[in-house]
């Protein structure tokens, strides 16, 4: 007997649950022929018309109904559409009261059935996962190895809203004998609208937590392969903080027009200058001067491209833009329930762009279109787009305070790492750890990356806590992680930059030792630490500082790796800002409710003589000088430099090491403050960046040899020495001399002899006030010596 997908009309769901299954004949051989057939082209389908079911003599109903405080479970029965037949059969099943309940229920069901749509429903196909448009209609496919029951839930365009799901949701329970191929559940519906349909799944299965299962059929789950996700429309709308999230699709819109002359920037890795930024924070402040409808959106970024070009960067690394719930902390009382997650490291879905970054609350379809507009505009300006992606954990937290939206309820045992007792392992610091090297999860991640590379044309990915991706299914480190290799070898991803944050919260620190296949670049955490220590004047750091600015050959000179595989940074989003680095000795995270436990305790910072804000001009001048020293060191180092959004104006946005951004003024790029300081910090930062780009001596393809650099140093073993000078040799003879003085006193240095017929011109002296701190054409130096001020640095260029 051929079972068709069960259908439930949810308008009755607050009182009872109705499943209707239509049979097509009684040939059991037909059942087996469908069970292994995933083709939607099979001509055997059925037409389900709600209005006609009362005339169909073969409707099967299964329901539960509450009566007088006692639940009556009436099991499965075959009913005719006539009341007499139904009365006769139910009389054999239970007493008079139960019989009345059946009749009452059937009358209600009949009334609701008359209102429903008419659909042709096919068994569907197993691939591709997610939603796809096929010849026979709209196909839905979802993986769940351990599920025992799966229902597709639909909200039609006029059938209800995402936050009133019990008012207009239609549920179709999939038959495991016909709507399942292997571990993939599937169904195809011919007459569904081609857009504006919300969908999700109810999934049930074993209730054994000790074996890792977390099934809960009360929750409607987001499809992991949903390409678009709908939730609340406006970012941070507290009135909608309990908003649900559902997948959706759009087969009506025309393909995005990338333009006839459009092309990818394809910037060589050695020439990248990366700007780490948050889409929303970049323009949400009123001082951006943008219309309120586009502030904090993808379109807002487009409006500020001139700023990026003036600064000189050629790649933006966007903090997570996958769909996330910014109000997740406000769903229950807790010490952080005042916070709004502005950073996005709490992924709901790996395919859908953050819908609340659309302009004017436009929703998921507009978000997808506007994201492409942003990428196209950035590419047209010669700026690449790198996404900060979070595949190490999801938003679903832990077993104490779970926030089940998708993976946990679909198949927790597959999607997350578990210990031998079925409990969640936590190498991410966020309560769960994605089981990245499980074949199904690995393919999900690869499919997600390919989607962003092909559909959205992004140029690369930075992988948050990438050491998690190097762990096996039991959490143990792997020497050759399958996922890491697959990403490196994937044909679609071959044009993309791939960057690892090579550590995790379980202590797997892989800087310089990340499995790389000569493809992976790494955030160089040792560069950050060693440069911070030297510039602030720690003893014994001169040799380490020299190693870092020369390209960290001790870490990356292996096989065919290059200096550009080191992503050099002094500041990143999850630590002190540049302003904080020179203003605080300790973190001060009182406002975020985490009790000072967030962020690193080892920031290697120096407050320059006073903790926090001060009006002391001497201290303020020293802090400004130190910020310029850090920036100069970063931009003259071999490797790929990365700076943080807002460092170019030398003030704070996120607050002191607030490692989980909350939404208030200090999170935002304050354009009025930039304007006030533009003549000081922005000018210096922009000119140093552009100077780097104009001189290939700072971005060598290979590690430096003795012909490339001369160290003016015979004091390497002196731990008290905090001065370093060297000359980079340009093949054309335009040598560049650099010196960094981290002492608290002046150092008078004897300058090396410049190349023939040239002399030294001072381009940079961080001790001088703007505009003398950077003079592009250079100022001829006097004599053979130079007196370098305390905590300052210089750059001289040999010119004719």
C-alpha positions in Angstrom: 0.0 0.0 0.0 1.6 3.3 -1.1 1.7 5.8 1.7 1.8 9.5 0.7 3.2 12.2 2.9 1.0 12.9 6.0 -0.6 16.3 6.0 -1.5 18.3 9.1 -3.5 21.5 9.2 -2.0 23.5 12.1 -5.1 25.7 12.7 -6.3 22.7 14.9 -2.9 22.2 16.4 -3.7 24.0 19.6 -6.4 21.5 20.3 -5.4 18.4 18.4 -3.0 17.1 15.8 -4.4 15.7 12.5 -2.5 13.6 10.1 -4.2 12.6 6.8 -2.6 10.0 4.5 -4.0 9.2 1.1 -3.5 5.6 -0.2 -2.9 4.8 -3.8 -3.9 1.1 -4.2 -2.9 -1.8 -2.1 0.1 -3.2 -4.0 2.9 -3.7 -1.5 5.4 -4.3 -4.3 4.8 -0.7 -5.3 6.0 0.4 -1.9 9.4 -1.1 -2.3 9.8 0.3 -5.7 9.3 3.8 -4.3 11.5 3.3 -1.3 14.8 3.5 -3.2 13.7 5.8 -5.9 14.6 9.5 -5.4 13.5 10.7 -8.8 10.8 13.3 -9.1 10.1 12.2 -12.6 8.2 9.1 -11.3 4.8 9.5 -12.9 3.1 8.0 -9.8 1.9 11.0 -7.8 -1.3 12.0 -6.0 -3.4 15.1 -6.0 -4.3 16.2 -2.5 -7.2 18.6 -2.4 -8.3 19.6 1.1 -11.8 20.3 -0.1 -12.3 16.9 -1.7 -11.1 14.7 1.2 -14.6 14.2 2.6 -15.5 12.3 -0.6 -12.4 10.1 -0.5 -13.2 6.8 1.1 -9.6 6.1 2.0 -8.4 8.8 4.4 -6.4 7.7 7.4 -6.6 9.8 10.5 -4.3 9.7 13.5 -4.9 12.0 16.3 -4.7 12.7 20.0 -7.3 14.7 21.9 -7.5 16.0 25.4 -10.7 15.4 27.3 -11.6 16.0 31.0 -7.9 16.1 31.9 -7.3 12.7 30.5 -5.5 12.2 27.2 -7.2 9.8 24.8 -4.9 8.3 22.2 -7.1 6.8 19.5 -4.4 5.2 17.4 -4.6 4.8 13.7 -7.9 4.0 12.0 -9.2 4.0 8.4 -12.4 6.1 8.1 -14.8 6.7 5.4 -16.0 10.2 4.8 -19.4 9.4 6.1 -20.4 9.9 9.6 -22.2 6.6 9.9 -19.1 4.7 8.9 -16.9 6.7 11.2 -19.4 6.1 14.0 -19.4 2.4 13.4 -15.7 1.9 13.4 -14.9 4.2 16.4 -17.5 2.4 18.5 -15.3 -0.6 18.4 -12.3 1.3 19.5 -13.5 3.1 22.6 -16.5 4.0 24.7 -19.2 6.6 24.0 -17.3 9.7 25.2 -14.3 8.8 23.0 -16.7 8.2 20.1 -18.2 11.7 20.5 -14.7 13.1 20.6 -13.9 11.5 17.3 -17.0 12.8 15.6 -16.5 16.3 17.0 -12.9 16.2 15.8 -13.8 15.0 12.4 -16.3 17.8 11.9 -13.7 20.4 12.9 -11.2 18.8 10.6 -13.6 18.8 7.7 -14.3 22.5 8.1 -10.6 23.3 8.1 -9.9 20.9 5.2 -12.3 22.9 3.0 -10.0 25.9 3.3 -6.8 24.3 2.2 -4.9 24.3 -1.1 -4.8 21.7 -3.9 -1.4 20.1 -4.4 0.3 17.4 -6.4 2.8 15.7 -4.1 5.7 13.4 -5.2 8.1 11.4 -3.2 10.8 13.8 -4.1 14.6 13.4 -4.5 17.4 13.2 -2.1 19.7 15.7 -3.8 20.4 18.5 -3.7 19.9 19.1 0.0 17.8 22.0 1.0 15.1 23.5 -1.4 15.5 23.2 -5.1 13.2 23.9 -8.1 12.8 20.8 -10.2 10.6 19.9 -13.2 7.8 18.6 -11.0 7.8 21.4 -8.5 9.6 22.5 -5.3 11.8 19.8 -3.8 12.7 19.6 -0.1 15.5 17.4 1.2 17.1 17.2 4.7 19.6 14.8 6.3 18.9 13.1 9.6 20.4 9.8 10.4 18.8 9.1 13.7 15.3 10.7 13.2 12.3 8.4 13.4 9.8 11.0 12.2 10.1 14.1 10.0 7.4 16.7 9.1 7.8 19.5 6.6 6.2 22.7 8.0 5.1 25.4 5.6 3.7 28.9 6.0 2.2 30.1 2.7 2.4 33.8 1.7 -1.1 34.4 3.1 -1.1 31.7 5.7 0.4 33.5 8.7 3.5 35.2 10.0 6.7 33.8 11.3 5.7 34.7 14.8 2.2 33.2 14.6 3.1 29.8 13.4 0.2 28.0 15.1 -2.1 30.2 13.1 -1.2 29.3 9.5 1.3 26.4 9.4 0.7 23.4 7.2 2.6 20.2 8.2 3.4 17.3 6.0 4.7 14.2 7.8 7.1 12.3 5.6 6.7 8.5 5.2 10.0 6.8 5.9 9.2 4.1 3.4 8.7 6.5 0.5 10.1 9.9 1.4 13.5 8.7 2.6 16.6 7.6 0.7 19.3 6.4 3.0 19.5 9.1 5.7 17.9 11.8 3.6 14.2 12.7 4.0 12.6 14.3 0.9 9.4 15.5 -0.7 8.4 17.4 -3.8 5.3 19.6 -4.1 4.2 20.7 -7.6 1.9 23.7 -6.9 3.8 25.6 -4.2 4.5 29.3 -4.8 8.0 29.9 -6.1 8.8 32.5 -3.4 7.6 33.9 -0.1 7.0 30.5 1.5 8.4 30.0 5.0 9.5 26.5 5.9 11.0 24.4 8.6 10.9 20.9 10.0 9.6 19.1 13.1 11.8 16.1 13.8 11.5 13.3 16.3 13.8 10.5 17.3 15.3 8.7 20.3 15.1 10.5 23.6 18.3 9.1 25.1 20.5 12.0 26.1 23.2 9.5 27.2 23.6 8.5 23.6 23.8 12.0 22.4 20.2 12.6 21.1 18.4 15.9 21.7 15.3 15.5 19.6 12.3 17.7 20.4 9.4 17.6 18.0 7.8 20.7 19.6 10.4 22.9 17.9 10.2 23.9 14.2 13.8 23.8 13.0 15.7 25.7 10.3 16.9 23.7 7.4 20.8 23.7 7.5 20.8 24.1 3.7 18.3 27.0 3.7 19.8 29.6 1.4 17.6 32.3 2.9 16.4 32.7 6.5 13.6 34.9 7.8 13.4 36.2 11.4 12.7 39.6 12.8 13.1 42.3 10.2 14.8 45.1 12.2 18.1 44.7 14.0 17.8 44.7 17.8 14.0 45.1 17.8 13.3 44.2 21.5 9.6 43.8 20.9 10.5 40.8 18.7 13.2 39.3 20.8 11.5 35.9 20.9 11.1 35.9 17.1 11.4 32.5 15.4 13.6 31.8 12.4 12.5 29.8 9.3 14.0 29.1 6.0 12.6 30.6 2.8 13.4 30.5 -0.9 13.1 32.7 -4.0 12.8 31.2 -7.5 10.9 34.2 -8.9 13.7 36.8 -8.9 15.9 37.2 -12.0 19.6 36.3 -11.6 21.7 39.1 -10.2 23.3 41.3 -12.9 27.0 41.4 -12.2 27.6 43.5 -15.3 29.4 43.0 -18.6 32.6 44.5 -17.5 32.6 43.0 -14.1 35.6 41.0 -12.9 37.1 39.8 -9.7 40.1 41.8 -8.3 42.3 38.7 -8.0 44.9 40.6 -5.9 48.0 38.5 -5.2 48.2 37.5 -1.5 51.5 39.2 -1.0 49.9 42.6 -2.0 46.9 42.4 0.3 46.2 45.0 3.0 43.3 43.7 5.0 40.8 45.9 7.0 38.8 43.9 9.5 35.4 45.5 9.9 31.8 44.9 11.0 29.1 45.7 8.4 26.6 47.2 10.8 29.0 49.1 13.1 30.8 50.7 10.1 27.8 53.0 9.3 25.1 52.7 11.9 26.1 55.8 13.8 24.3 59.0 12.9 27.7 60.6 12.3 28.0 58.5 9.1 25.7 61.1 7.5 23.8 58.3 5.7 20.1 58.1 5.3 18.6 56.2 8.3 17.3 53.5 6.0 20.7 52.4 4.9 22.8 53.0 8.0 24.2 49.7 9.3 23.4 47.8 6.1 25.3 46.3 3.1 24.3 49.4 1.1 25.8 51.6 3.8 29.2 50.0 3.2 28.9 50.9 -0.5 28.5 54.6 0.4 31.7 54.5 2.4 33.9 52.9 -0.2 35.6 56.2 -0.9 36.9 56.2 2.7 38.3 52.7 2.2 40.0 53.8 -1.0 41.5 56.9 0.6 42.8 54.8 3.4 44.5 52.5 0.9 43.2 49.1 1.9 42.4 46.6 -0.8 40.6 43.9 1.1 37.9 43.9 3.7 37.5 41.1 6.2 33.9 41.2 7.3 32.9 40.0 10.7 30.3 37.2 10.4 27.5 37.9 7.9 25.8 34.5 8.2 22.3 34.7 9.8 22.6 35.1 13.6 20.3 36.2 16.4 21.5 39.4 17.9 19.1 39.1 20.8 20.0 35.6 21.9 21.1 36.7 25.3 17.8 38.4 25.9 15.7 35.3 25.6 16.1 34.5 29.3 17.2 36.3 32.4 21.0 36.2 32.8 23.9 38.6 33.6 24.2 39.5 29.9 20.6 39.9 29.1 21.1 43.6 28.4 23.5 42.9 25.6 23.0 42.8 21.8 25.3 40.6 19.8 26.7 43.0 17.2 29.6 40.8 16.2 27.7 37.8 14.8 29.9 34.9 16.1 26.8 32.8 16.8 25.7 31.2 13.6 22.1 30.0 12.9 22.7 29.0 9.3 25.8 28.7 7.1 24.2 29.7 3.8 22.0 32.7 4.4 23.3 36.3 4.6 22.3 38.2 7.7 18.9 39.4 6.8 18.9 42.4 9.2 21.8 43.9 7.3 19.3 44.6 4.5 18.3 48.2 4.2 15.0 49.5 5.7 14.2 46.1 7.3 13.9 44.5 3.8 14.3 40.9 4.9 16.2 37.9 3.6 15.6 38.2 -0.2 16.6 41.9 -0.2 19.6 41.1 2.0 20.8 38.6 -0.5 20.5 41.1 -3.4 22.1 43.9 -1.5 25.0 41.8 -0.3 25.7 41.1 -4.0 25.4 44.8 -4.7 28.0 45.5 -2.0 30.4 42.8 -3.3 30.0 44.1 -6.9 30.7 47.7 -5.7 33.8 46.7 -3.7 35.2 44.7 -6.5 34.6 47.6 -8.9 36.8 49.6 -6.5 39.5 47.0 -6.5 38.7 45.8 -3.0 38.4 42.1 -2.2 35.8 40.6 0.2 36.9 38.1 2.8 34.4 36.6 5.1 35.1 35.8 8.8 33.3 32.4 9.0 32.3 30.5 12.1 32.2 26.7 11.5 33.5 25.7 15.0 30.2 26.1 16.8 26.7 27.4 16.4 24.2 29.5 18.3 22.6 26.5 20.0 24.8 26.8 23.2 25.0 24.0 25.7 22.7 21.5 27.5 22.2 23.9 30.5 20.7 26.7 28.4 20.1 25.3 24.9 18.8 27.5 22.1 17.6 24.9 19.7 17.0 26.3 16.2 18.5 23.7 13.8 21.3 21.2 14.1 20.7 20.2 17.7 17.1 19.1 16.9 17.9 17.6 13.5 20.6 15.2 14.6 22.7 16.3 17.6 24.8 13.1 17.5 26.0 13.8 14.0 26.4 17.6 14.0 28.2 18.1 17.4 31.2 16.5 19.1 30.2 14.4 22.1 32.0 12.5 24.8 31.5 8.8 25.6 28.5 9.8 27.8 26.7 11.7 25.0 27.5 15.1 26.5 28.6 18.0 24.4 32.3 18.7 24.1 33.3 22.4 24.2 36.4 23.4 22.4 34.8 26.7 21.2 34.1 28.3 24.6 30.5 28.6 23.4 28.9 25.4 24.8 29.1 23.2 21.7 31.6 22.2 19.0 30.7 21.4 15.5 31.7 17.9 14.4 33.6 19.2 11.4 35.3 16.1 10.2 32.2 14.0 10.2 31.6 13.3 6.5 28.1 14.9 6.5 29.2 18.0 8.4 32.3 18.3 6.3 30.2 18.3 3.1 27.9 20.9 4.7 30.8 23.2 5.3 32.3 22.7 1.8 28.9 23.3 0.2 28.5 26.5 2.3 31.9 27.8 1.2 31.3 27.0 -2.4 27.9 28.7 -2.2 29.5 32.0 -1.0 32.3 31.7 -3.6 29.9 31.1 -6.5 26.7 32.8 -5.6 28.1 35.8 -3.8 31.6 36.0 -5.5 33.5 36.4 -2.2 37.2 36.2 -2.5 38.2 34.4 0.6 37.5 33.2 4.1 39.0 33.6 7.6 38.1 30.6 9.7 37.3 31.4 13.4 39.0 29.1 15.9 40.2 27.0 13.0 42.0 24.5 15.2 38.5 23.0 16.0 38.5 22.0 12.3 41.6 20.0 13.0 39.9 17.7 15.6 38.4 14.3 15.0 34.9 13.3 15.9 36.1 12.5 19.5 37.8 15.9 19.8 41.4 14.5 19.4 43.8 16.5 17.2 44.4 15.1 13.7 47.7 15.4 11.8 45.9 15.5 8.4 42.3 16.8 9.0 40.1 15.7 6.1 38.2 19.0 6.1 41.3 21.2 6.1 42.7 19.2 3.2 39.4 19.2 1.3 39.2 23.0 1.5 42.8 23.4 0.3 42.2 21.1 -2.6 38.7 22.1 -3.7 38.5 23.2 -7.3 35.8 25.8 -6.6 37.7 27.3 -3.7 41.0 27.3 -5.5 40.8 31.0 -6.3 39.9 31.9 -2.7 42.2 33.1 0.0 41.9 30.7 3.0 43.0 32.0 6.4 43.0 30.1 9.7 42.8 31.5 13.2 45.1 28.7 14.3 44.0 28.1 17.9 40.8 27.1 19.8 39.5 27.2 23.3 40.7 23.7 24.1 44.4 24.7 24.0 45.2 23.5 20.4 47.6 26.3 19.5 48.9 25.7 15.9 50.5 29.0 14.9 53.1 28.1 12.3 52.1 24.4 12.5 48.6 24.5 11.1 48.0 21.7 8.5 48.2 23.8 5.4 49.0 22.0 2.1 50.9 25.2 1.2 47.6 27.0 0.8 46.4 28.0 4.2 47.5 31.4 5.7 47.3 31.9 9.4 46.6 34.7 11.8 50.0 35.1 13.4 49.3 35.5 17.1 53.0 35.4 17.8 53.5 38.5 15.6 50.9 40.3 17.6 52.4 39.4 21.0 56.1 40.0 20.1 55.5 43.4 18.4 53.3 44.6 21.3 56.0 43.6 23.8 58.9 45.3 21.9 57.1 48.6 21.1 56.0 49.1 24.7 59.6 48.5 25.8 59.8 45.0 27.2 63.3 43.7 27.7 64.8 40.9 25.6 62.4 41.3 22.7 64.7 42.7 20.0 65.5 39.4 18.3 61.8 38.3 18.3 60.7 41.7 16.9 63.3 41.4 14.1 62.1 37.9 13.3 58.4 39.0 13.1 58.9 42.0 10.9 61.2 39.9 8.6 58.3 37.5 7.9 58.4 35.0 10.7 60.5 32.5 8.8 60.8 30.5 12.0 57.1 29.6 11.7 56.4 29.7 8.0 59.6 28.7 6.1 58.4 25.1 5.6 57.9 23.4 2.2 56.4 26.0 -0.2 55.0 28.4 2.3 55.6 32.1 1.8 55.8 35.2 4.0 52.3 36.2 3.0 51.0 33.1 4.7 51.6 35.1 7.9 48.6 37.4 8.5 50.3 40.0 10.6 48.2 42.0 13.1 48.6 44.1 16.2 44.9 44.6 16.8 41.9 42.4 16.1 38.2 42.6 17.0 38.4 40.3 20.0 41.0 42.1 22.1 42.2 45.6 23.0 41.6 48.3 20.3 44.7 50.3 19.3 43.5 53.1 21.5 43.1 50.6 24.4 46.5 49.1 23.8 48.2 52.4 24.7 45.7 53.5 27.4 45.2 50.5 29.7 47.4 48.1 31.6 44.4 45.9 32.4 41.1 45.2 30.8 38.0 46.9 32.2 34.9 45.0 31.0 32.5 46.0 33.7 29.7 46.9 31.3 29.1 43.6 29.6 28.1 41.4 32.5 30.8 38.8 32.1 32.6 39.7 35.3 35.9 40.3 33.6 36.2 36.7 32.5 35.9 37.5 28.8 38.9 38.3 26.6 42.6 37.7 27.2 44.3 38.5 30.5 47.7 38.9 28.6 47.2 41.9 26.3 50.8 43.1 26.6 49.5 46.7 26.8 50.9 49.8 28.4 48.9 52.8 29.5 51.8 55.2 29.0 51.7 56.4 32.6 48.0 56.7 33.4 45.2 54.1 33.4 42.4 55.2 31.1 41.4 58.5 29.7 43.4 61.6 30.6 43.8 65.2 29.6 47.6 65.1 30.2 49.1 66.4 27.0 52.4 64.6 27.5 50.7 61.2 28.0 48.3 61.8 25.1 51.3 62.7 22.8 53.1 59.5 23.8 50.0 57.4 23.2 49.6 59.0 19.7 53.3 58.2 19.0 53.0 54.6 20.1 49.9 54.1 17.9 51.9 55.4 14.9 54.8 53.1 15.9 52.6 50.1 15.9 51.1 51.0 12.5 54.5 51.6 10.9 55.8 48.3 12.2 52.8 46.5 10.8 53.0 48.1 7.4 56.7 47.6 6.8 56.7 43.9 7.9 57.0 41.1 5.5 53.7 39.2 5.3 50.1 40.3 5.0 49.1 43.2 7.2 45.6 43.4 8.8 44.3 46.4 10.7 41.0 46.9 12.6 38.2 49.1 11.6 38.6 52.5 13.2 42.2 52.3 14.2 42.9 54.9 11.5 41.4 57.6 13.7 43.0 56.5 17.0 39.9 56.2 19.3 37.9 53.4 20.8 34.7 51.9 19.4 34.2 48.6 21.1 35.2 49.6 24.6 38.1 48.2 26.5 38.5 44.6 25.3 34.8 43.9 25.2 35.1 40.5 23.6 31.4 40.2 23.0 30.2 43.4 21.4 27.1 45.0 22.8 25.2 47.6 20.8 25.9 51.1 22.0 27.9 54.1 20.8 31.3 52.7 21.5 30.7 49.8 19.1 30.2 52.0 16.2 32.6 53.8 13.8 32.2 57.4 14.8 32.6 59.4 11.7 32.5 62.8 13.4 35.4 61.7 15.6 37.2 60.6 12.5 36.8 64.0 10.9 38.1 65.7 14.1 41.3 63.6 14.0 41.7 63.1 10.3 44.6 65.5 10.0 46.5 63.5 12.6 45.8 59.8 12.6 43.9 59.1 9.4 46.5 61.0 7.3 49.4 59.2 8.8 47.8 55.7 8.6 46.6 56.2 5.0 50.0 57.5 3.8 51.9 54.6 5.4 49.5 52.1 3.8 49.9 53.7 0.4 53.7 53.9 0.8 53.7 50.1 1.5 51.7 49.4 -1.6 54.1 51.6 -3.7 57.2 49.8 -2.5 57.5 46.1 -3.3 60.4 45.8 -0.8 57.8 45.3 2.0 56.0 42.4 0.3 58.6 40.0 -1.0 57.4 36.8 -2.6 60.1 34.8 -0.7 61.7 35.0 2.7 64.4 37.6 3.1 68.0 36.7 2.3 71.2 38.5 3.3 71.0 40.3 -0.1 67.5 41.7 0.9 68.3 43.1 4.3 71.1 44.4 6.4 70.8 44.4 10.2 72.6 47.3 11.8 73.1 45.4 15.0 75.9 43.9 17.0 74.1 43.8 20.2 71.6 40.9 19.8 72.4 39.2 23.1 71.9 42.3 25.2 68.4 41.8 26.9 68.4 45.5 27.9 68.7 46.7 24.3 65.4 48.0 23.0 66.7 49.6 19.7 66.6 48.0 16.3 67.8 49.4 12.9 68.0 47.8 9.5 68.1 48.5 5.8 65.8 46.9 3.2 67.6 46.7 -0.2 65.6 47.6 -3.2 66.8 46.2 -6.5 66.6 49.6 -8.1 68.9 51.0 -5.4 66.2 52.9 -3.6 67.1 51.4 -0.2 64.9 52.0 2.9 66.3 52.5 6.4 64.1 51.8 9.4 64.8 52.2 13.1 62.6 51.6 16.2 63.6 53.0 19.6 61.6 51.5 22.5 63.9 53.1 25.1 62.7 56.0 27.3 65.7 58.1 26.1 67.1 59.4 22.8 69.3 57.2 20.7 71.8 58.9 18.3 72.5 56.6 15.5 75.2 56.5 12.8 73.4 56.2 9.5 74.7 53.6 6.9 76.2 54.9 3.7 73.4 55.3 1.1 73.7 53.7 -2.3 75.9 55.5 -4.9 74.7 59.0 -5.9 71.9 58.9 -3.4 71.3 60.3 0.0 68.9 59.7 2.8 65.5 61.5 2.9 63.4 61.4 6.0 59.9 60.1 5.1 58.7 59.1 8.6 59.5 60.3 12.1 56.7 59.4 14.5 58.0 61.8 17.1 57.1 64.8 14.8 53.7 66.4 14.7 51.5 66.1 11.6 52.2 66.8 8.8 55.9 66.4 9.5 55.5 62.9 10.8 55.1 61.7 7.2 56.5 63.5 4.2 56.0 61.6 1.0 58.7 63.3 -1.0 61.1 63.1 1.9 63.1 65.7 3.8 66.9 65.5 3.2 68.6 64.4 6.4 71.5 66.5 7.8 74.8 64.8 8.4 75.6 61.2 8.9 73.7 60.7 12.2 70.1 60.9 13.4 68.8 61.5 16.9 65.8 59.2 17.4 63.4 60.2 20.2 62.2 57.9 22.9 59.4 55.6 21.9 59.5 56.6 18.3 60.5 55.2 14.9 61.8 56.6 11.6 61.9 55.6 7.9 64.5 57.0 5.5 64.5 56.5 1.8 67.6 56.6 -0.4 66.9 59.0 -3.3 68.9 60.8 -5.9 
